Amino acid sequence: MQFDRELRISAEKTGVQRLLGPSEVAKWLGVSSGWVRDHATRKEPRLRAVKVGKLLRFRPEDVEQFLQTSTEAITN
């Protein structure tokens, strides 16, 4: 765990933000990991993702933007 803590502190100093995995995003949104993967690969509404090799990763600001856009679509 010391390495993880040092990596986090280093990332904070350089302004790098940690990427989230599908299960972390799913927990945040209260949906399944499959739902997250589906919305990362569809056209609309799309949850922006970053591919790291075969893995999907998500920027927290992209998840927040997805929530904002989805909320606006419902209220309009």
N, C-alpha and C positions, 0 to 999 in steps of 0.2 A: 504494500500500500504506500510505502514511502515514495516509490517511483511515480505512482499515479498522482500523488500530491505535488511532487516536484514538477511533473509535466503540466498539471493544471496551473500552478503558479507561473511557470514559464509562459504558457499560452496567454494568461491574463496580462502579463507584462508586455507582450508583443501585440496584444489586441486580437489574437486569434480566438475565434469562438468554437467551442466544441460542437461537433456534428452529432446529431441524434440518430439512433437506429429506429427501424420501424416499430419495434415493441415499445420504445420510449415515447414515440409520437402517439401510438395507439393508446397508451396509458393516459397521456396528457389529454387526448380528445375523447376518451371513453369509448373507443371503438376497437375492433379487432385489428391485428397486424395485417391480415388479408385485405381489409378495407383500406388501410394505409397504402399497401402496395398497389391495389387497384387504382386508387386515386392518383398515384404517382405515375401511372402508365397510361391513363386515359387522356382524352382531349379536353373534356370539360365536365365538371370543374376539376382542374388539375392542381395537385399538390406538388410544388416544385421539389425536385430531388437532385442529389449529386450522386453519380455513379463512381464508386471506388472499386475498381475491378468489377466483380460480379455483385457487389453489395450496393444497396441503396442507403444513402445517408441524407439527413435533412438539416437545414440551417434553421435555428429557432425563429429567425425573422421571417423566413418563408412560411413557416407554419402559422405564425401570427397574421401574416398577410392573407393566407388562405382563409383563416377564420374571419378576418375583417371583410373580405370580398364575399364570403358566403353569407355573412350576417347582412350585408348591404343588399344582396340579391333577394333575401327573404323579406326585408322591410320595404323594398320598392315595388 
